[in-house]
Amino acid sequence: MKRYAFLLSIAALPFIIGCGGGSSSTPAATTSSTATISGTVPGTLIEAFCEDGSYFRVTSTNNGTSEHPFSLSVPQGTNCRIVMTTNENDPANRVVTPICYVNGSTTGSTIVLHDDVDIGHVPLSLDPNGIADANEDHVSDNPLCVTVDAAKAAVSTVAVLDTDGDGIVDPYEDDDGDRVVNAHEDDDRDGIENMYDDDGDAHPDYMEDDDHDGTPNYRDDDNGDHSPDYVENDRDRENGDRDSANDNSDDNTDHNSDDGSDDSNDDN
């Protein structure tokens, strides 16, 4: 089981899942201005992880050709990392590709939009055997670079959501070496991949900061057992907090929810 995944505390925003979408996700409420990155891809999920903690995703629109258009709005003036996934709903053939950018003589892993940018067609691989993938986790070891207009966007190498600085965002690392990346694990074993597991607010639970302590769920491990607190507090597999009294005791056993003791051994 994956012990942690995405790094962010994110503002709630709607998004579209599955090819055939096409409208961009709504920017975080704290964002005062946005710009759009657009282009075409061969049927793809597009995600943006931004330095201000916001997260956005959208799927391309299936227009009956091999070049599906997409448009994704992100905060202006903020470093963002973009990842594109083909065959996103097919684990056996899924291909995850980090995107990098060329701006004049500069190449970077993050992009800062100052205006709307069209990156043209992005020739992503549809075959996991067609990418460099040393650990066989379906994530390309080599980012795919696209050219951006220097007047509309800047590029840099800021390590946004990249703890080890290898050019791959933390959600698409395979921390436990099982050839399944963090985003596609099922931490709470409810049959839903982490990426699509949410409590109805339209973004993954493990990307949030449920206890508002400034540490995202995937890093919160108060008892030091290498299992995220949000997983342990969801033992009924219903994405709910099972420690409503915040007394470090599961409500399933501490029914009076007031003293932190298992009721089977607690007369009070």
C-alpha positions as CSV (number, residue, x, y, z in Angstrom):
1,M,0.0,0.0,0.0
2,K,1.3,3.4,-0.8
3,R,2.1,5.4,2.3
4,Y,1.9,8.8,0.7
5,A,1.0,10.5,-2.5
6,F,0.3,14.0,-3.5
7,L,1.8,16.9,-1.7
8,L,-0.8,19.6,-1.8
9,S,-3.5,21.4,0.2
10,I,-5.7,22.4,-2.6
11,A,-8.6,24.7,-3.1
12,A,-11.8,22.9,-4.2
13,L,-12.4,23.0,-8.0
14,P,-14.5,21.0,-10.4
15,F,-12.9,19.0,-13.1
16,I,-13.8,16.5,-15.9
17,I,-12.7,12.9,-16.0
18,G,-12.2,10.7,-19.1
19,C,-11.6,11.5,-22.7
20,G,-14.4,13.5,-24.2
21,G,-14.3,16.2,-21.6
22,G,-12.6,19.4,-22.9
23,S,-13.6,22.3,-20.6
24,S,-10.9,23.5,-18.3
25,S,-11.1,23.2,-14.5
26,T,-12.1,26.3,-12.6
27,P,-9.1,28.0,-11.0
28,A,-8.7,28.1,-7.2
29,A,-10.7,30.7,-5.4
30,T,-7.5,32.5,-4.2
31,T,-6.3,33.0,-7.7
32,S,-6.9,36.6,-8.9
33,S,-6.0,36.0,-12.6
34,T,-5.4,33.1,-14.8
35,A,-4.0,32.2,-18.2
36,T,-4.7,29.3,-20.4
37,I,-2.4,26.7,-21.9
38,S,-3.9,24.9,-24.8
39,G,-3.0,22.5,-27.7
40,T,-3.8,19.1,-29.0
41,V,-3.0,15.6,-27.8
42,P,-3.8,12.0,-28.7
43,G,-6.5,11.6,-26.1
44,T,-5.2,12.6,-22.7
45,L,-5.6,13.6,-19.1
46,I,-3.8,16.9,-18.4
47,E,-2.8,17.9,-14.9
48,A,-1.2,21.1,-13.5
49,F,0.6,21.2,-10.1
50,C,1.3,24.8,-9.1
51,E,3.7,26.3,-6.6
52,D,0.9,28.2,-4.8
53,G,-0.7,24.8,-3.9
54,S,-3.4,24.8,-6.5
55,Y,-4.2,21.8,-8.7
56,F,-6.1,21.6,-11.9
57,R,-7.0,18.9,-14.4
58,V,-8.9,18.4,-17.5
59,T,-9.3,15.9,-20.3
60,S,-8.9,16.5,-24.0
61,T,-12.0,16.5,-26.2
62,N,-12.4,13.6,-28.5
63,N,-13.1,15.2,-31.9
64,G,-12.8,12.0,-33.9
65,T,-9.2,12.6,-34.9
66,S,-5.8,11.7,-33.5
67,E,-5.3,15.3,-32.2
68,H,-7.8,16.0,-29.4
69,P,-7.9,19.7,-28.3
70,F,-7.5,20.7,-24.7
71,S,-7.5,24.0,-22.7
72,L,-6.4,24.3,-19.1
73,S,-6.5,27.5,-17.0
74,V,-3.8,28.0,-14.3
75,P,-2.7,31.0,-12.1
76,Q,-0.8,33.7,-13.9
77,G,2.7,34.4,-12.6
78,T,3.0,31.1,-10.8
79,N,5.4,28.2,-11.5
80,C,3.4,25.1,-12.6
81,R,4.3,21.6,-13.5
82,I,2.2,19.8,-16.1
83,V,1.8,16.1,-16.6
84,M,-0.1,14.4,-19.4
85,T,-1.4,10.8,-19.3
86,T,-2.6,8.8,-22.3
87,N,-4.8,5.8,-21.8
88,E,-5.5,7.2,-18.3
89,N,-8.2,4.7,-17.5
90,D,-6.3,1.6,-18.8
91,P,-3.7,0.6,-16.2
92,A,-2.0,-1.9,-18.5
93,N,-1.5,0.7,-21.3
94,R,-1.3,4.0,-19.3
95,V,1.6,6.3,-20.2
96,V,2.4,9.2,-17.9
97,T,4.6,11.9,-19.5
98,P,6.1,14.9,-17.6
99,I,6.2,18.0,-19.8
100,C,9.1,20.4,-20.1
101,Y,9.4,23.7,-21.9
102,V,11.8,25.4,-24.3
103,N,11.8,29.2,-24.3
104,G,14.5,30.5,-26.6
105,S,17.7,29.2,-25.2
106,T,16.2,28.2,-21.9
107,T,14.7,24.7,-21.1
108,G,12.8,24.2,-17.9
109,S,10.5,21.8,-16.1
110,T,8.1,24.5,-14.9
111,I,6.2,27.1,-16.8
112,V,5.0,30.6,-15.7
113,L,2.2,31.9,-17.8
114,H,1.8,35.7,-18.4
115,D,-0.8,35.2,-21.2
116,D,-2.6,32.5,-23.0
117,V,-0.3,30.0,-24.7
118,D,-0.9,27.5,-27.4
119,I,1.7,24.7,-27.4
120,G,0.5,23.1,-30.6
121,H,0.3,19.3,-30.9
122,V,2.0,17.3,-28.2
123,P,3.1,13.9,-29.7
124,L,2.6,11.8,-26.6
125,S,3.2,8.0,-26.7
126,L,0.2,5.7,-26.4
127,D,2.4,2.6,-25.8
128,P,4.2,2.1,-22.5
129,N,6.8,0.1,-24.4
130,G,7.6,3.1,-26.4
131,I,9.0,5.2,-23.6
132,A,12.1,5.1,-21.4
133,D,10.9,3.6,-18.2
134,A,13.6,1.9,-16.1
135,N,11.4,1.0,-13.2
136,E,8.4,0.0,-15.3
137,D,5.9,2.2,-13.6
138,H,4.4,3.6,-16.8
139,V,6.0,7.0,-16.2
140,S,8.4,8.3,-18.8
141,D,11.9,8.8,-17.4
142,N,12.4,11.6,-20.1
143,P,10.2,14.6,-20.0
144,L,8.7,15.7,-23.4
145,C,9.7,19.3,-24.2
146,V,7.4,21.7,-26.0
147,T,8.2,25.2,-27.3
148,V,6.5,28.2,-25.7
149,D,6.3,31.8,-26.8
150,A,8.8,33.8,-24.7
151,A,6.5,36.8,-24.8
152,K,3.7,34.9,-23.1
153,A,5.5,32.5,-20.8
154,A,8.7,32.0,-18.8
155,V,10.3,28.7,-18.0
156,S,12.4,27.6,-15.0
157,T,13.6,24.6,-13.1
158,V,11.9,25.3,-9.8
159,A,11.3,21.9,-8.1
160,V,7.6,22.2,-7.7
161,L,6.3,19.1,-6.0
162,D,9.5,17.2,-6.8
163,T,11.1,16.2,-3.5
164,D,14.0,14.3,-5.1
165,G,14.6,16.8,-7.9
166,D,14.4,14.1,-10.6
167,G,12.0,16.0,-12.8
168,I,9.0,13.8,-11.9
169,V,6.3,15.2,-9.6
170,D,5.8,13.3,-6.4
171,P,2.4,12.0,-7.3
172,Y,4.0,10.0,-10.1
173,E,6.8,8.6,-8.2
174,D,6.7,4.9,-7.2
175,D,7.7,5.2,-3.6
176,D,7.2,1.6,-2.6
177,G,8.6,0.0,-5.8
178,D,5.6,-2.0,-6.8
179,R,5.5,-0.5,-10.3
180,V,2.3,1.5,-9.4
181,V,2.8,5.2,-8.9
182,N,1.4,7.0,-5.9
183,A,-1.5,8.6,-7.8
184,H,-2.8,5.2,-8.9
185,E,-2.5,3.4,-5.6
186,D,-5.5,2.7,-3.4
187,D,-4.4,3.9,0.0
188,D,-7.7,3.3,1.8
189,R,-8.5,0.1,0.0
190,D,-12.0,1.2,-1.1
191,G,-11.5,0.1,-4.7
192,I,-10.9,3.6,-6.0
193,E,-7.5,4.8,-7.1
194,N,-6.1,7.7,-5.1
195,M,-6.4,10.1,-8.0
196,Y,-10.2,9.6,-8.2
197,D,-10.9,9.1,-4.5
198,D,-12.7,12.2,-3.1
199,D,-15.3,13.0,-0.4
200,G,-17.5,14.9,-2.8
201,D,-15.5,18.1,-3.1
202,A,-14.1,17.3,-6.5
203,H,-10.4,16.7,-5.6
204,P,-8.6,13.7,-4.2
205,D,-8.7,13.3,-0.4
206,Y,-5.0,12.7,0.0
207,M,-4.2,16.0,-1.6
208,E,-6.0,17.9,1.1
209,D,-5.0,19.0,4.6
210,D,-7.9,17.6,6.7
211,D,-6.6,18.7,10.1
212,H,-5.5,22.2,8.8
213,D,-2.1,21.8,10.3
214,G,-0.3,23.0,7.2
215,T,0.9,19.4,6.4
216,P,-0.9,17.7,3.5
217,N,-2.7,14.4,4.3
218,Y,0.0,12.2,2.6
219,R,2.6,13.5,5.0
220,D,0.5,13.5,8.2
221,D,1.5,10.5,10.2
222,D,1.0,11.5,13.9
223,N,1.8,8.0,15.3
224,G,4.8,7.5,13.1
225,D,3.7,4.1,11.7
226,H,4.3,5.2,8.1
227,S,0.6,5.1,7.3
228,P,-1.1,8.4,6.6
229,D,-3.6,9.5,9.3
230,Y,-6.3,10.1,6.8
231,V,-6.2,6.4,5.8
232,E,-6.3,5.3,9.4
233,N,-9.2,7.6,10.2
234,D,-11.2,6.1,7.3
235,R,-11.4,2.5,8.4
236,D,-15.0,2.2,7.3
237,R,-13.7,2.9,3.7
238,E,-16.3,5.7,3.3
239,N,-13.9,8.6,3.1
240,G,-15.1,9.8,6.5
241,D,-13.2,10.9,9.7
242,R,-13.5,8.0,12.2
243,D,-12.0,10.1,15.0
244,S,-14.6,12.8,15.4
245,A,-13.5,13.7,18.9
246,N,-9.9,14.0,17.8
247,D,-8.8,11.8,20.7
248,N,-6.7,9.5,18.7
249,S,-9.3,6.7,19.1
250,D,-11.4,5.3,16.3
251,D,-15.1,6.1,16.7
252,N,-15.9,2.5,15.8
253,T,-14.5,1.4,19.2
254,D,-14.7,4.6,21.3
255,H,-18.4,5.1,21.0
256,N,-18.6,7.7,23.6
257,S,-15.9,9.6,21.7
258,D,-14.8,11.5,24.7
259,D,-12.0,9.7,26.5
260,G,-9.8,8.1,23.8
261,S,-10.4,4.6,25.1
262,D,-11.6,1.4,23.4
263,D,-15.1,0.8,24.8
264,S,-14.5,-2.9,25.0
265,N,-12.0,-2.2,27.8
266,D,-13.6,1.0,29.1
267,D,-16.6,0.8,31.5
268,N,-16.9,4.6,31.2
